[in-house]
Every structure is written in C-alpha cells, then in structure tokens.
C-alpha cells in the first residue's frame, strides 16, 4: 500500500476503530489487550479481514454516488474480495473527505494526495452505528451459518432485563400468589408476571428449541417463613432475572415471538394468551431454513469435539457452582455482621438513654472518679453513631457481594444449560446408533428368511418394518446433524461469554477491597 496518513495506520480515530470492530466481528476488549506497543507487523497478523459484502453494505449507507464509491473501493486496494484493516481506515477517510465536499456526481473523485494533505482524520457519516452492527451481524450469520459471529459486547447489547418481586400479593385465600415486575430495555416495556407465566414460557421454548441452550427455570418450591422465606424469594428473583437475560441475549431465541409476547403483552391472563397464540409450537428442526442441508456444515469430528466441550463444561460448572455458593456465604456473612453490629448499636443507644440507670451513691463514694459513669453515658452516643456507620458499611459490602453472586449465577445457569443440551444431543446420537443397529438386524433377518424360503407374509412384514425403520432412521440422522450443528453454535455462545469469568474475579476482588476498606 502507498504511504498513508497516521490516522489510517498508527493512530486511527475511535470511530474508525469502532466501525472496524463492527465489520470484523472482533471484540474491542481483544484489540485493547494487545497493547499499543506492538509493531504493525505483529498486529496485522491478528487482525480480521473485512468481507467485501459487509463493506459494500457500509458504502451504501454513505449516500455517495456510485462512481465515487467505485473509486473509493479501488483506492482501498482490496484483495480477494476482502479488505484489510488499513484499507478500511483509508476507505473511511476517503468517504469522510467525499462527504465533506458535498458528494455530488460532478464532484471530483477523492484522491490519496488530498487525503495526505489533511491535518486530521475526516469523519464519515453512516447514520446509527447500532443498526449497522445489527446488519453486519445478520450478514455474517447468513454468509457463515456455522459461526455465531457475535462478541460478548454485542450479546449484552441485545437486551437488559430486570425482574423485581412485588411486595403485594395477588389473588384470594389459597389462590394468593406473588408477581414480578419484568422490564425489558429492548422493548421499552414493563409488565407483571407470575411464576406460572415463566413456567409456561419455559415449556414452550423447550418444545421449540430442543437443540439450543434454554436455561433451567429456577424451581417454584414453597417459601419458608421468616428470614428463610425472604432469602428464598430473593434467590428466586435473582434466578428469574438471570434466566430472562440469558434468553434475551441468545442470538436465536432473542427474536422469538413467544419471548417478545412475554415482554410486551399487558393482558391480565398472560399464560392463557401465550397458550392460545402458540399452542404446541413446532420444533426448530422442522422450521429452520437450513435444517436439511447442515450436514455439510458439521465437521467430521464434531461428536468428539462436543464430547470434549461437554467434559470441560461439566468441570467448569462444578467449580463455578462451588464459587457461587462461597460467594453467597460471603454476602450472608456480611449481612449477618451488619445486623449484629446494628443490634449492638441499638443496645448501646439504649444504655446511654436510660436516666434511671445510675450507680448507687456508695459506688461513687468508693470510686476515685465520681463522675466516671456519667462520662461513659455522655460518650455512648458517639460510639453508637460509629457502630451504626459500620453496620451501614457492612450492608454496602453485602450489596457489592450480591452483584457478584448475580454474575456467578448467570454463568452457572448458562453453562448448566449447555451441559444439559450436550446431554440431550448425546442421547439423540445414541438413539440414532440404536436405530441403525435395529435396522441392520431387520435386514439380516429378512435375508435369512428369503434364503430359508420362509412364509411370504413373514417376509413382507419384515420388509414393511424395514421401510418404516429406514424412514425413522433418515429423520433421526437429519436431526442428529442439525443437533450437532446447533451444539456447535451454542459452544461458541459459551465461549463468547467466558470473559465474564475474568470480570467476575475482578468484581469479587474489587468488592472485597472496597467493602473491607469501607468497614
């Protein structure tokens, strides 16, 4: 490439870097972690090429004439239908330069000489970058259906859901139940849902997506009384929020009409509305456009890869579950310590506010300091205030630890859902192998009947059973390929979420440092 200005090579603007991240599908955190001290040759080996189709979609957003766009594409020096990172930055600068000049048909085509004369990088205008990111993700999925093609940041951008338990109970007598306020950022909605609504949604999603991660719904159970009941309700509230966020941030499930109805329907009886609208939904294998052709997208060693992923996920799940339980103990210990210190503050306050609590006169006569008790009482308000402050800091520490517990719960629920999915796919493969063995057995028996000259009706019965079994086997084989295809995508989804482990550890360390410092 010819010599470029520094804003196309060494020091590109943030907008250029963000557009590169969107088009390449790479995570911004990955690019940041390389450090600014790497040389250009090393970083170029790590960069992702820009697909020609994605770049052309970007060019159309610029609003420039076709002739100008052809000149920019040529000056960007594409190679084999893709664009390098440096070529993209050069093209962005040329687009910004052309837009600044009016972008008319009669305008002279942009040149590299004009670009080098600029003191700073021109700013191209492509409209809303969020919509560009969605379009780029959609095009990547279409061009590479076996790749999930979404970073953790893009997954988190899909939606943020909050679930808040309402104190007021609904219903009468034995039919009283608690409701949850469910808020979705994506749909800008807020509705009340009872637990049975969550359960109905979960049942229908499992029917529609048997080969996707549909996390396990937190158990209904029966709330205990007192503090135990409050802890149970808090835990279930946190679990339901993790459950909905996992669904809302799933690349496929997030666009499902059942989930959209859950977030947007404002009717009284949502469960009835959901059942009447969808009944018994067809599973994804019967509706997916590529279900019949995914065999070529599944690698030959897919079963071995998925078994290795399942074993790793199982080990990770065990250890993360243990960490989550320890984090719960930490938060509970901080909360208990805060309650104990707050109780001590109350007792000290009572001690200082008891005017009738005075030592006998002879005690004062025997003491070297007659007014020592009065001095103690006078100092107790300051001590009480100090302990109240300590109790408040323990509550703050528990709140920080609760947020870390929520992050751990999210990861545990995701990986647990993956392990369950891997088990379902594994059982499907066993069913396929068993059906294959049965078909082979039927064919051997039919062959032996033919050779032995057995009853014609018995032979025909065996041949009919073989025909039916071959049809079942064909369906099982197609399902197995589709299940392995989906499991490959779900594996990538888990991999995209693994940086949350690092965030979890950093949050844990930060909560302990800040919490102990405050106390």
N, C-alpha and C positions, 0 to 999 in steps of 0.2 A: 504494500500500500504506500501511496505517496505520503509525504510528511503532513501530519495533521496538527491543528492547534491543540494546546494542552487540555482544553475542555473535551476533546474527543478521545484522549488517551489517559493522561496521568490524573487529571482532576475533573472528572465529569460532574455536572450538577446533580443534585438529589433527584430531580425529576427524571433525568436520563437513566439513572440507576434504578429508579422505581419502575420505569417502563421496561427496562431490560429484565428485571425480576418477574414482571407480569408475563412477558412474552416467552421467557425461557422456562418459566415454571420453577425456578430455583428459589430457595428460601433466602430472605435477606440476612437472616442470622448466620447462614453458612458463609455468605460473602463477607460479612463483618469479621467472622472468626479467622479469616486468613491473615488479617493484619495488613497494615499499609506499607510494611517494609519489604514485601515480596517484590521481586522483579517481574517485569511484564511477561517474560517468557514462562515463568512458573505459573502465573495466574492464568495465562492463556490456555494452559493445559487443563485447568479446572473449569473453565467457562463452558456454558452450554450454548450450542448454536441456535440461531433463531430460524424457525421454519418459514419458508417462503410464503405459505398461505397465511400464517399469522401476521407476517409483516405487511402483506398486501391488505389485510383487513384493517391494519393500523393506518396505512396510507389513505384508504377510502375515507377515514374519519377526518383527514386534514382539510378536506374541501378544496384541494388544489386541482387544477386542470390535469387531464390525462397526460398531456405532453410533458408537463413539469414533473409529474410522478415518474414517468419513464426515465427522464434524465436523472432524477434522484436515485432510482433503483440502479441505474448504470454506474453512477458515481460512487455508490456504496460498495461496488466491487463484490457482488455476490459470487458464491462458488457452490456448484452442485445443488442448486435450489435451497440454499440456506445462507444465512448472514452471520458474520462473526460479531462479537460484542463491539469491537472497534468500528466495524462497518455500520452497525446500528447507530452508534453515537454520532458518526459522521452524517448518516441519513437524517437523524433527528435535528441536527444543527442546520442542515440544508432545508428541511421542512420549515423550521422556525424562521430562517432567513427569507424563504419564499413567501411565507405568510405575512411577514413584516413589510414586504414590498407590495402587498395587495393581492398577489396570487391570481392575476388575470391572464387570459390567453396570450395577450400581446406582450406581457412582461418577459424580459429576457430570462432564459433558464439559469438557475443558480450555478455558480462555479466554485471550485475549490479555492481559487485565488481570492474571491470575495469573502469566502469563509475565513481564510487565514488573516485577512485584514481586520477582522472583528476583535475588539478588546475583550469581550466576554461572550459567553455562550448564548445564542438566541433561544427563546422559549417557545417551543411549538405548542399549538393548541389542539387537543384531541377530544375535548369535552370531558365528561366524567370518567376518571380512571377506574372507578369501581365497576362500572358497566363494561369497560374494556377488559378488566380482569375476568369477569364472568364469561364474556365472549371468548376470551383466549382459552379459558379452562374448558369450555364446551368444544371448541375446535380441537384442542389437544385430545379430549376423550374420543372424538369422532375419528381422528387420524390414528390414534394409538389406543384402541379399546382395552388392551390388556394392561395399560398403565393408569394408575389412579390420578396422577398429574395434578395433585393439589398439595400445597405446603401446609404446615400447621397454622400459619397466619391466615391463609385463605380459608381453611376449615373453620377457624374461630370466627372469621368474618361472616360466615353464613348466617349465624343467629346467636343470640344470647337469651336464655330462658331463665326466669326466676319463678320459684314456687314458694308461696308463703301460706302457712297454715293460719286459717281464720279462727279467732277465739270463739266466736258464736257458733253453736251447733244448730243444724237444720233438722227438720222432721219433728215427730211427736213420739213420746214414750219409747218403746223398744225400737222404733224406726229412726231414732235420732242418729245423725251422722255428722262427721266433720267435713268441711270443704276446704279446698285450697285455691288460692288466687294464683292463676297461671298467666304470666306476662311474657310476650314474645316481642323482641326488638324488630325482627324481620317483618312481621305482620302488623306491628304497632297495635297490638291487641292485648286485652286483659279480660279474662273470664274466670268464673268459678267452676271448679271441677271437684267431684267427689272421687273417692278411691276406686269405686266400681267403674268410673269412666276411664281411668288409667288402665284398669284390668281389661276392659273391652277393647281398647285401642291395642294393647299388647297382644291379645289373642288374634286379632285380625292381621296385625303386622307379621306375626309369626306364620300365619297361613300364606300371606302374600310373599314374604321374603324368607323362605326356609334356608337359603344359602347365603344369607347376609348376617352381619352382626346386629341382632336385635337383643339388647341387654336384658338381663333378668330383672323383672319388676320387683322392687322391694316388697317383702311379704306383708300381708294385711295384718295378721296377728291380732292380739287383743291388748289394748293399752293397760298397763298396770296403774295402780293408784299412787298418788303422791309423787315424789320425785322420780320414781321409776317410770311412771306413766309419762311424765314430761320429757324424760330422756328418750323414751321410745318414740314419742311423737316428733321430737327434734331430729332424731336419726332418720326416721322415715321421710320427713320433709326434705332433708338433705339428699337422701337417696332418690326421691322422685325428681328433684331438680337435676341431679346427675343423669338420670335416665332420659329425661326430655332433652337435655343438652346433647347427649350422645346421638339421639335420633335426629335432632335439628342440625347437627354438624356432620351427618353422614352424607357423602356425595350423592347417593342414590335415594335413600329414604327421605331426605330433607324435602324433596319435591313431591312426595306422595300426597294425594288428595285427602286421604284419611287423616294424615298428620296436620295438613292445612285446616281441615274442618275442626280438629281438636283445638287448634289455636284461635280460630275465628268464630265458631258457632256460639251464639249468645242465647240459645234457647234454654228452657228450663230442664228438659229431659234430654241431655246430650246422648246418653247411651242408646236410647231409642232412635234418635236421629241418625246416629252412626250405623246402627244395625239395619235400619230401613234403607239407608243410602247405599250401603255396600254389601249387605247380606253376607254371603260366603265368597270372598274375593278369590279370583284365580291366582295361582302362584306365579312367580316371576318367570319361571321356565316356560310357561305357556304363553306369555305376553311379550317377552324380550325379543327385540328385532333380530338379534344375532344368536339366539339360543341354538339354532340348527347348524350354525357354522363356526362355533367356538372351538371345535376340536383342533383346528389348525393354529389356534392362539394359545393352546395349552402346551407347555414344554413336555418333552418325553419323560423327564424325571420329576414331573410335578408331584406325584404321590410321595416320593422320597423327600422332596423339599418341604412339602406341607407337614410331613411327619416330624421333621427336624424343627420346623417352626412351632408345631404343637408342643413338643417336649420343652423347647426353650420357654414358650409362653406359660406352660404349667409351672416350671421352676420360678419364673419371674412372678407369677401370680401368688405362689406360696409366700415368697419373701415380701412382696408388696403388701399382702394381706396382714402379715405379721407386723410390718412397719405401721400400717394404718391403725392396727389395734394398739400399738405402743403410743401412737400419736393421740388416740382417743384417751388413753390413760393420762398422758401429759396434760391435755386440756382439762380433764376431770380433776386432776391433782391441783392445777392452778385455780380452778373454780372452787374446789374444796378449801384450799388455803385461803382464798379471798373471803369465803364465807366464814372461816374460823377467825380470821383477823377482824372482819367486820363485827362478828359476835363479841370479840374481845373489846373492840372499841365501844360497843354498846354497854358492856358491863363496866368498863372504866368510867364511861359517862354517868352511869347510874351511881357509881361510887362517889364521884365528885359532886353529885347533885342531891345528896342526902344530908340535909341540915341537921336532922335528928341523930345522925351517926357521929357522935362525939365521944372521945375517950373520957373516962371518969376523972374527977378533979385530982384524985390522988395519983393518977398516972402522970399528969402534968407536973405534980409536985416532985415525983421521983425522977423526971426526965431533966436532962441538962438543958434541953431546948424545949421550953414550954409550948411554943407555937409550932412544933415540927409537923403535927397532923394538919394544922391549918395551911401550912406551906405545901404539903402534899396535895390537899384538896384544891388549892389555888393553881397548882401546876397540872392537874389532871386534864383540864380542857385542851391544853396544848398537846399533851400526849395522845388524847383521844383523836384530835384532828389529824395527827401524824399517822395513827393507825388506820383511820378512815381513808387517808390518801393511799396508804399501802394496799388496802383492800381494793380500792378502785384500780390500782395498777395491776393487781392480780387478775381482775376482771378483763382489763385490756389485754393482758398476756393470754388469757384463755380465749379471747376473741381472735387474736392472731393465730393461735394454735388451731382454732376451729376452721379457719380459712385453709390452713394446710391440710387438715383432715378432709375437707371437701375436695381438694385437689387429689389427695390419695384415693378417696372414694371414687372419683371419676376414672382414674387409671385402673383401679381394681375392677370396676364394673365393665370397662372396655375390654380388658384382657380376659376377664372371665367369659364375656360374651364371645370372644374369639375362640377360646378353648372349647366352649360348648359347640360352636359352629364346626370347628375342626373334628370334633367327635361325631357330629351328625354326618359330615362328609365321609368320614372313615366308615361309619356303619353303612352308608349308601354304597360304598365300594365293596363292602362285604356282601351286601345283598346282590350286587351285580355279579360277583365271583360265584356266589352260591347258585344263582340262576344259571350261570354259564355251566356249572358242573351238572345241574339237573338236566339241562338241555342235552349235554353230551351223553348223559346216562339214558335219556329217552331215545336218542338216535342209535345207541348201541343196542338197546332192547328191540327197537324196530328192525334193525338189521338182522339180529338173531332170529326174530320171528319170521322174517322173509326167508332166511336160509333154512329154517326148520319147517317151513311150509305150514305155519300155524293158521288159525282161523282168520279169514279175511276181515271179519268185523273187528277183531282184536287189533289187527294191523292198522286198519283205518282209524280206530280210536287213538292209537299211539300217534299216528300221523297228524290227526287234528290237534292233539295235545302239543305236539312239536310246533305246529304252526302258531298256536296261541302263545306258546312259550317264547318263540322267536320274536313275536310282536312285543311281548313284555320285555324281553331282553334288549330289544332295539331301543325301547323307551328308556330303560334303565341305563343303557350305555350313553345315550344322549344326555340324560340327567347327570350322570357321573361326570362327563366332560364339562357340562355347564357349572356343576357344583365346584369342580376344581378351578374353573375359570374365575368364578366369584370368589373362591377362597384365596386365590392369588391377589385379587384386588383388595380383599379385606386384610390380607397380610401387609400390603403396602399402606393401608389405612392405619394399622397399628404402628408400623414403622414411622409414619409421619407424626404420630403422637408421642413417640418415645422421648423427644426433647423435654416433654413435661416432667420426666423423672428428674432431669437436671434442675428444672425450675422448682420442683418440689423440694429438692435438697437445699437449694438456695433459700427458698421461703422458710423452710424449717430452721436453718441456721440463723436467718435474719430474725425470725420470731423469737428465738431463744436469746439472741444478743440484745435485741430491743427490749424484750419482756423483762429479762433479769436486770438490765440497766435501769429500767423504769422503777422496778421494785426496790 
